[in-house]
Amino acid sequence: MFSAQTYQDRRAILQSNVANGILLFLGNIENPVNFEHNPYYFRQDSTYLYYLGIQEPRIAAIIDIDENKTIVFGDELSIDDIVWMGRQETLKEKSLKAGVEETLPYAELPQYLLKAQASGRKVHYLPPYQSSNKIILADLLGIKIAELHPSVEMIKASVKQRSIKEAQEIVQIEEAVNVSNEMHLLAMRMARPGRKEYEVANAIQYLAANKECQMSYPPIVTINGGILHNHYRLNTLKEGDLFLNDSGAETAMGYAGDLTRTFPVSSTFTTKQKEMYEVVLNAFDNAQRLLKPGVRFKDIHLKASQHLVEGLIDLGLMKGNPEEAVKNHAHTLFFQCGLGHMMGLDVHDMEDLGEQYIGYTEQDPKDTKTFGLKSLRLGKELESGFVVTVEPGIYMIPELIDIWQSENKNADFINYDKVNEYRNFGGIRVEDDFLITDSSYRLLGNGLIKTVADIENYRAEHLD
């Protein structure tokens, strides 16, 4: 945990940005795999971590704005719990570390909330994302699940505050990024013909665990990089394959890293692989140089898309005017997703609160219909203190190519004959994490090799 003062200050800022009522923070529970006492790995709700820092299941907290008090609700260990798990730090002790002096049994929370509601006071809560918490929240408030209406006022106040990272948060994020760097270097040393994808995935997860880290998301470790979120790991690596590794570590305090590298299973890139890789890397380099406060991330996304088009024109897969091609969304045959997202306590930071609040503004809302743009999680102007990913890519998806070609879609910009020569190419993505500074940006972590020469040299040095 951070200092008690950190959590007290965070709660004070949040409280000052919500007019009145009660702010309810519902922690997560241990969800069972197949029976009650065999749970999945417990991960505390990130908003709860941010404002209270207590990593304990089945607890809640309130900030009573009108009465200016904070209470943690939960149960101390019974003798049966102690027999089962041993003596643990008490909830009271944990709450004091979060700067909260008052604790009450969990059973008293419903009564507290219902009394407040009966007197006409508003109970603010955030969108529940676990099915169990939807049920718990509905029971606490005495309503049906369909009647749950999260507080937009609390969402906006939380997003405004959590988007700007504190210096101590950056330390945590860089710790996660540096462990992620080590994971990616290990993957580069391991990936070779005859090895299974899951062997690499298992090894990087083992490395993270030895650094007291979890994974910040299920790793994408695949020779089929054209599938954007591919979690199948049973393929055998072979000569000529491209290997895409999208994986990141999460620190014990919950902060994430998120990196992607693509490299050949063979000792060197083929000519075709190298040419396509350098198209993506050029888009990446140009996109990162545009990062600074006041610039819309959507504009950086579109500029990166234009650089991809320019490179694909040079290779003969596209044609025409690059700017017009992007305006007509022709690039989305190759780049179907967004350029990046916010990152922090969640790898897609605060995404449970709603992308319309995290990545966009009411004045400049998200395009939820246009292919490509509907997958762009972040579009608003960058601010100093934001942490963002930049991750351009090229993805050859045979099914998508066939649909577009049958419709002759964007034929003014796409050379389908040439595209079909690459239909089984797979995919390439390059991704790093950045802090937006007062005037520019800073790469987070120690840095991870990404040029063709550096990757080939590293592979040559470490492959048998």
C-alpha positions in Angstrom: 0.0 0.0 0.0 0.9 3.6 -0.4 0.9 5.9 2.7 -2.3 6.5 4.6 -2.0 10.1 3.6 -2.1 9.1 -0.1 -5.5 7.5 0.3 -6.9 10.2 2.5 -5.8 12.9 0.0 -7.4 10.9 -2.9 -10.7 10.5 -1.1 -10.7 14.2 -0.2 -10.3 15.2 -3.8 -13.0 12.8 -4.9 -15.3 14.0 -2.2 -14.8 17.7 -3.2 -15.9 16.8 -6.8 -19.2 15.2 -5.9 -21.9 17.5 -4.5 -23.6 15.3 -1.8 -24.8 11.9 -0.8 -22.9 8.7 -0.2 -20.0 7.3 -2.3 -20.2 3.5 -2.2 -17.1 1.4 -3.0 -17.8 -2.3 -3.5 -14.8 -4.5 -3.3 -14.6 -7.8 -5.3 -15.3 -11.2 -3.9 -13.5 -14.5 -4.3 -15.3 -16.1 -7.3 -15.4 -19.9 -7.3 -13.9 -22.0 -10.1 -16.1 -25.1 -9.4 -17.1 -24.9 -5.8 -17.0 -22.2 -3.1 -13.7 -23.0 -1.5 -11.8 -23.3 -4.7 -11.7 -19.7 -6.0 -10.0 -18.0 -8.9 -7.1 -15.8 -8.2 -8.4 -12.8 -6.3 -8.0 -9.4 -7.8 -9.4 -6.4 -5.9 -11.5 -3.8 -7.8 -9.1 -1.1 -9.1 -11.2 1.8 -7.9 -11.2 0.3 -4.4 -7.5 -0.1 -4.7 -7.0 3.5 -5.7 -9.1 5.1 -2.9 -8.5 2.5 -0.1 -5.7 0.2 -1.1 -7.0 -2.8 0.8 -6.6 -6.1 -1.0 -9.2 -8.2 0.8 -12.3 -9.9 -0.5 -15.9 -9.2 0.5 -15.4 -5.7 1.9 -17.0 -2.4 1.0 -16.5 1.2 2.0 -18.5 4.5 2.0 -17.6 8.1 1.9 -20.5 9.9 3.5 -20.1 13.4 2.0 -22.9 15.0 4.1 -21.5 13.7 7.4 -17.9 13.9 6.3 -16.8 10.4 7.3 -15.4 7.3 5.8 -16.3 3.8 6.9 -14.9 0.4 5.9 -17.5 -2.5 6.1 -16.2 -6.0 6.5 -15.8 -8.9 8.9 -12.8 -9.8 11.1 -11.6 -13.3 11.0 -13.5 -15.8 13.1 -11.7 -18.6 15.0 -12.7 -21.0 12.1 -11.0 -18.6 9.6 -7.9 -18.5 11.8 -7.8 -22.3 12.0 -8.2 -22.5 8.2 -5.8 -19.7 7.2 -3.8 -18.7 10.3 -3.6 -15.4 12.0 -3.9 -12.5 9.4 -3.6 -8.8 9.7 -7.0 -7.5 10.9 -9.3 -5.5 8.8 -9.0 -2.7 11.4 -5.3 -2.7 10.9 -5.6 -2.6 7.2 -8.1 0.2 7.3 -5.8 2.3 9.5 -3.2 1.9 6.8 -5.7 3.4 4.4 -6.3 6.3 6.8 -9.8 5.0 7.8 -10.4 4.8 11.6 -14.0 3.5 11.5 -14.9 -0.1 10.6 -18.2 -1.9 10.9 -19.4 -5.4 10.2 -20.4 -6.1 6.6 -24.0 -6.9 7.7 -24.5 -3.3 8.8 -23.9 -1.9 5.3 -27.4 -2.6 3.9 -29.0 -0.9 6.8 -26.8 2.2 6.5 -27.6 2.5 2.8 -31.3 1.9 3.2 -31.5 4.5 5.9 -29.8 7.0 3.7 -32.1 6.2 0.8 -35.2 6.5 3.0 -34.1 10.1 4.0 -33.8 11.0 0.3 -30.0 10.9 0.1 -28.3 9.7 -3.1 -26.1 6.6 -3.1 -23.4 7.0 -5.7 -21.8 3.8 -7.1 -19.8 2.8 -10.2 -20.7 0.3 -12.9 -20.3 -3.3 -11.5 -18.5 -5.5 -14.0 -18.6 -8.9 -12.2 -21.9 -10.7 -12.2 -21.6 -11.4 -8.5 -21.2 -7.7 -7.7 -24.3 -6.9 -9.8 -26.3 -9.2 -7.5 -24.7 -7.9 -4.3 -25.2 -4.3 -5.3 -28.8 -4.9 -6.3 -29.4 -6.6 -2.9 -27.7 -3.8 -1.0 -29.9 -1.2 -2.6 -33.1 -3.2 -2.6 -33.6 -3.0 -6.3 -33.5 -5.3 -9.4 -30.3 -5.7 -11.3 -32.0 -4.1 -14.3 -32.7 -1.0 -12.2 -29.0 -0.3 -11.4 -28.0 3.1 -12.6 -24.4 4.0 -11.8 -23.6 7.6 -10.9 -22.3 9.6 -13.8 -21.2 12.3 -11.4 -19.0 9.8 -9.5 -17.7 8.2 -12.7 -16.6 11.6 -14.1 -15.0 12.7 -10.8 -13.1 9.4 -10.6 -11.9 9.5 -14.2 -10.7 13.1 -13.9 -8.7 12.2 -10.8 -7.3 8.7 -11.8 -6.3 9.8 -15.3 -3.5 12.0 -14.0 -0.9 9.6 -12.6 1.0 10.5 -9.4 4.8 10.2 -9.3 4.5 7.1 -7.0 2.1 5.5 -9.5 4.7 6.0 -12.3 7.2 4.2 -10.2 4.8 1.2 -10.0 4.0 1.3 -13.7 7.7 1.4 -14.6 8.3 -1.6 -12.4 5.6 -3.4 -14.3 7.0 -2.3 -17.6 10.6 -3.4 -16.7 9.4 -6.9 -15.7 7.5 -6.9 -19.0 10.7 -6.0 -20.8 12.4 -9.1 -19.3 9.5 -11.3 -20.3 9.8 -10.2 -23.9 13.5 -10.7 -24.0 13.0 -14.2 -22.6 10.5 -14.9 -25.3 13.0 -13.8 -27.9 15.6 -16.1 -26.5 13.1 -19.1 -26.3 11.1 -18.9 -29.6 12.6 -21.3 -32.1 11.4 -24.0 -34.5 9.9 -27.0 -32.8 8.9 -25.2 -29.6 5.2 -24.8 -28.6 3.6 -21.5 -28.1 2.5 -22.5 -24.6 6.1 -23.2 -23.6 7.0 -19.5 -24.2 3.8 -18.4 -22.5 4.5 -20.5 -19.5 8.1 -19.3 -19.2 7.2 -15.6 -19.3 4.4 -16.1 -16.7 6.9 -18.0 -14.5 9.4 -15.1 -14.8 6.7 -12.6 -13.8 5.7 -14.7 -10.8 9.4 -14.8 -9.7 9.3 -11.0 -9.7 6.2 -11.0 -7.4 4.0 -10.0 -10.3 0.9 -11.4 -11.9 0.0 -11.0 -15.6 -1.9 -7.8 -16.3 -3.9 -9.7 -18.9 -3.9 -13.1 -20.5 -0.8 -13.1 -22.8 -1.1 -13.3 -26.5 1.7 -15.5 -27.6 1.1 -16.7 -31.1 2.4 -17.4 -34.6 -1.1 -16.3 -35.9 -0.7 -12.6 -35.2 -3.5 -11.7 -37.7 -5.9 -12.8 -34.9 -5.9 -9.7 -32.8 -6.6 -11.3 -29.4 -5.4 -14.9 -30.0 -5.2 -17.0 -26.8 -4.8 -20.4 -28.6 -1.3 -21.6 -27.7 -1.0 -25.1 -29.0 0.8 -24.4 -32.3 4.3 -25.6 -33.0 6.7 -22.9 -34.1 8.4 -23.5 -37.4 10.9 -21.8 -39.8 9.3 -18.9 -41.6 6.7 -18.0 -38.9 6.4 -14.6 -37.4 6.0 -14.7 -33.6 3.8 -12.1 -31.9 4.1 -11.6 -28.1 1.7 -9.2 -26.5 2.1 -9.5 -22.7 2.6 -7.5 -19.6 3.2 -7.8 -15.9 1.1 -6.4 -13.1 2.8 -5.4 -9.8 1.6 -6.5 -6.4 -0.1 -3.2 -6.0 -2.0 -3.7 -9.3 -0.2 -1.5 -11.8 0.2 -2.7 -15.3 2.7 -3.0 -18.1 1.6 -3.7 -21.7 4.1 -4.4 -24.5 4.1 -6.1 -27.9 6.9 -7.3 -30.0 6.9 -9.3 -33.3 9.9 -11.2 -34.5 10.8 -14.1 -36.8 11.0 -17.7 -35.5 13.9 -18.1 -37.9 17.1 -16.3 -37.1 16.3 -13.4 -39.5 13.3 -11.8 -41.1 12.4 -12.8 -44.6 12.4 -9.9 -47.1 8.6 -9.7 -47.0 8.5 -9.8 -43.2 11.2 -7.2 -42.9 9.4 -4.8 -45.4 6.0 -5.2 -43.6 7.7 -4.9 -40.1 9.4 -1.6 -41.1 6.0 -0.2 -42.3 4.6 -0.8 -38.8 7.7 0.5 -37.1 7.7 3.7 -39.1 4.1 4.3 -38.1 5.0 3.6 -34.5 8.0 6.0 -34.6 6.0 8.8 -36.2 3.1 8.3 -33.8 5.2 8.5 -30.6 6.8 11.8 -31.8 3.3 13.3 -31.9 2.6 12.6 -28.3 2.1 15.8 -26.2 -0.5 17.6 -24.2 -3.3 19.2 -26.2 -3.1 16.8 -29.2 -6.1 14.6 -29.8 -5.1 10.9 -29.7 -7.6 10.3 -32.4 -5.6 12.5 -34.7 -2.4 10.6 -33.8 -4.3 7.4 -34.7 -5.3 8.7 -38.1 -1.8 10.0 -38.8 -0.4 6.6 -37.9 -2.9 5.0 -40.2 -1.8 7.3 -43.0 1.9 6.2 -42.4 0.7 2.6 -42.7 -1.0 3.4 -46.0 2.1 5.1 -47.3 4.2 2.0 -46.5 1.6 -0.3 -48.0 1.5 1.8 -51.2 5.3 1.4 -51.5 4.8 -2.4 -51.2 2.1 -2.4 -53.8 -0.8 -3.5 -51.6 -2.5 -0.1 -51.7 -2.6 2.8 -54.1 -3.9 6.4 -54.5 -3.7 9.3 -52.1 -2.9 8.1 -48.5 -4.9 10.9 -46.9 -8.0 10.1 -49.0 -7.5 6.4 -48.3 -7.7 7.0 -44.6 -10.7 9.3 -44.9 -12.4 6.4 -46.7 -11.3 4.0 -44.0 -9.5 1.8 -46.6 -6.6 1.2 -44.2 -8.9 -0.8 -41.9 -8.5 -3.8 -44.2 -5.1 -4.0 -42.6 -5.5 -2.0 -39.3 -8.8 -2.8 -37.7 -8.2 -1.7 -34.2 -7.2 1.5 -32.3 -3.7 2.9 -31.9 -3.7 2.6 -28.1 -5.4 3.2 -24.7 -4.9 4.6 -21.3 -3.0 2.4 -18.8 -2.6 2.3 -15.0 -4.2 0.2 -12.4 -5.9 -1.6 -15.3 -4.2 -2.5 -18.5 -7.1 -0.7 -20.2 -7.3 1.9 -17.5 -10.7 2.4 -15.9 -12.4 0.7 -18.9 -15.1 -0.6 -16.5 -16.2 3.0 -16.0 -17.1 3.3 -19.7 -15.0 4.3 -22.7 -17.2 7.4 -23.4 -15.9 8.8 -20.1 -12.3 7.5 -20.2 -11.3 8.1 -23.8 -13.7 10.7 -25.1 -15.6 13.9 -24.1 -19.3 14.9 -24.5 -18.2 17.5 -27.1 -16.2 15.0 -29.1 -17.9 11.6 -28.5 -16.7 8.2 -29.7 -17.6 6.9 -33.1 -19.3 3.7 -32.2 -20.3 2.6 -35.8 -17.4 3.1 -38.2 -15.2 0.0 -38.6 -11.8 0.7 -37.1 -12.8 3.9 -35.2 -15.3 2.0 -33.1 -12.3 0.0 -31.7 -10.3 3.2 -30.8 -10.5 3.3 -27.0 -8.8 6.7 -26.7 -9.6 9.7 -28.8 -9.6 12.8 -26.6 -6.8 15.4 -26.1 -3.8 14.2 -24.2 -2.9 15.8 -20.8 0.3 15.8 -18.8 0.2 12.9 -16.5 -1.7 10.5 -18.8 -0.1 7.1 -19.4 -0.9 5.6 -22.8 0.1 2.8 -25.1 1.0 3.2 -28.7 0.5 0.0 -30.8 0.1 0.2 -34.5 -0.2 -3.0 -36.5 -0.9 -4.7 -39.7 -3.2 -7.7 -39.6 -4.0 -9.9 -42.7 -7.3 -11.6 -42.1 -8.3 -13.9 -45.0 -12.0 -13.8 -44.2 -12.1 -10.0 -44.1 -10.1 -9.8 -47.4 -12.6 -12.1 -49.1 -15.6 -10.0 -47.9 -14.1 -6.7 -49.0 -13.0 -8.2 -52.4 -16.4 -9.7 -53.1 -17.9 -6.2 -52.6 -15.0 -4.5 -54.5 -14.8 -2.3 -51.4 -12.3 0.6 -51.6 -11.0 -0.7 -54.9 -9.7 2.8 -55.7 -7.2 2.3 -52.8 -6.6 -1.5 -52.6 -4.7 -3.8 -55.0 -6.5 -7.0 -54.2 -4.3 -9.2 -56.4 -1.3 -8.1 -54.4 -3.1 -8.3 -51.1 -4.0 -11.9 -51.8 -0.3 -12.7 -52.0 -0.1 -11.8 -48.3 -3.5 -13.3 -47.2 -1.7 -15.9 -45.0 1.0 -13.5 -43.8 -0.3 -13.2 -40.2 0.1 -10.0 -38.2 2.6 -7.5 -36.8 2.2 -5.2 -33.8 4.7 -3.1 -32.0 3.7 -1.6 -28.7 5.3 0.6 -25.9 4.0 2.6 -22.9 4.4 6.3 -22.6 4.0 9.0 -20.0 2.7 12.4 -21.3 4.8 15.1 -19.8 4.3 18.9 -19.6 5.6 19.5 -23.1 6.1 16.1 -24.7 6.4 12.4 -23.7 8.6 9.9 -22.0 9.1 6.2 -22.8 8.3 4.2 -19.6 10.7 1.5 -18.5 14.3 0.8 -19.6 13.3 0.3 -23.2 13.0 -2.8 -25.3 14.7 -3.5 -28.6 12.5 -3.1 -31.6 14.5 -2.4 -34.8 15.1 -5.2 -37.3 18.8 -5.1 -36.7 18.6 -5.2 -32.9 16.1 -8.0 -32.9 18.2 -10.1 -35.4 21.4 -9.4 -33.5 19.8 -10.4 -30.2 18.4 -13.5 -31.6 21.7 -14.5 -33.2 23.5 -14.0 -29.9 21.1 -16.1 -27.9 19.9 -18.9 -30.2 21.8 -22.1 -30.2 
